[in-house]
Amino acid sequence: MALQQAVETAVPDRRRPERGFDGAALRADFPILAEPARNGQRLVYLDSAASSQKPRSVIDALSDAYEHHYANVHRGIYQLSEDATERFEEARRRVARFIGAPSEREVVFVRNATEAINLVAFAWGRANVRAGDLIVSTEMEHHANLVPWQQLAAETGATLEYVHLTDDGRLDRDDLARLLARGPKLLAFAHVSNALGTINPVVEITRQAHAAGALVLLDAAQSVPHMPVSVGELGVDFAVLSGHKMLGPSGIGALWGRRELLDAMPPFMTGGNMIRRVTLEGTEWNEVPWKFEAGTPAIAEAMALTAAIDYLEALGMDRVRAHERSLFEAGWAALSSLEGVQLLGPADPDLHAGVISFVIDGIHPHDVATVLDSEGIAVRAGHHCAQPVMLRYDIPATTRASFYVYNAPDDVDRLTDAIRAAQRLFAG
Ligand code: PLP
């Protein structure tokens, strides 16, 4: 497997994670990356922040689940169902370990990060937030971490305020301090911004929020796939992630929450699986996490998520971060040397994940993406589900290149050349 080769040959010294690994060597594990792009060239996939590609091992795990291990879970008194249940619950243990959760009972399977945030806004929010309470989010959030709080505020009469952004795409810490001084019930913010690439200082901010009496929900959709994340060490109260952004299948994600908070929350959805006992008069809820998993869950997807975690753990999350950091540095240097290209977010690689959002003078981001597509390069253009970020910087959209394990410096070269080509095309 290319993974083994990349880890063993490109990074012979496992004690030096800062060296990363050879992303180009890993491509052989990702069947879709062997499909030629529309111009016949090698496809350069730079849209992993939207959704990552899947290695052969994950694709195989999905079909293996259906071929050999599939039955409904938690119900059958037969061997196949017990096997499926064990594999499903093993996936939960693996997610818990991967994100440093103290217990797998604190990991709730959902469809994606969006559903996880909605679960908290609905179940925790409606039980705990009252008229006049304050909820704080930020101007940098994906709509998934913004709209559910707007809805909660509208329904409860609570107030929702936002931490604003600095010119270089960081959270304004004075603004944060000012809002925390008002004693909010909850601070909901992203570990890594999908639109800007900014990495937020979670430990410091969480300490401040707790000192002010607020709970913290961390949107870790863009951090868990790309860097070591330990919810225990970060000290947050809730964290959310999506499987499809971390080499896993779509249709499965997770909410992690502190046990005492989950225990105290009413269910989100009701029906089968989430109950202990039902009579015509009423219902007793199941224990956590199953209390929040109404209906048949994403069974095969959970098994394939285990394969995705296997893959990332074999690489090592320190090395994944080191790898993306070096691609960021190369990309930032190359793009900022081009005339007429403005880059968003902090320049400091310690504060910036493998996401480069940019605008080019005189060319709409959609046109940039179209030209790049004709050059065999897949990037995202638009508001990236973060319209307030676009409003903050007074731009309609950006073009976004996002890196992952299968990218390498040759992708940065192709991107840079294609941007030059777009500039030439629109200049003429
Ligand atoms: N939060 C962030 C920071 C994201 O980047 C995304 C997706 O791009 C989401 C939440 C929502 O993820 P999903 O669409 O998987 O629910």
Boltz pocket constraint, residues with backbone or C-beta under 6 A from the ligand:
constraints:
  - pocket:
      binder: B
      contacts: [[A, 49], [A, 50], [A, 111], [A, 112], [A, 113], [A, 114], [A, 115], [A, 142], [A, 144], [A, 145], [A, 190], [A, 192], [A, 193], [A, 194], [A, 219], [A, 221], [A, 222], [A, 242], [A, 384]]
      max_distance: 6.0
